[in-house]
């Protein structure tokens, strides 16, 4: 288990998100974000050059390998939201994403000594190395129990 004390600003963790198919993009959009640029390939091609994933699907695609590959090993109490969330470029069918999680700050709580805030920035890049997603995310995590220090 990793605790607040196990993190330092500047640490970088790397992940990879598998590509989405056209069918996955359309199916997600039909349920959650039924805009034509996500559901109608001809319309999307005319505007964006191809079908594009919903920003919400992009966010989930970026967070999935982080949630599966890192968070189960962290003494996480809960997320605190997003300080920023941006989609500077869309993701397209067949694009795998390279993801970096960089620890921004580690702040022990002054009022609750058993916990603190781990803030990190997530960045996802498409195969061309272009940033397609960024988010600044604080999470509340436990500090190492005194008997383990």
Secondary structure, DSSP 8 states (H G I E B T S, - for coil): -B-GGG--TT-EEEEEE----HHHHHHHHHHH---HHHH-HHHHHHHHSS-B--HHHHHHHHHHHHHHHTGGGB-EEEE---SEEE-SS--BTT--EEEEEEEEEEEE-SS-TTEEEEEEEEEEE-TTS-EEEEEEEEEEEE---GGG-
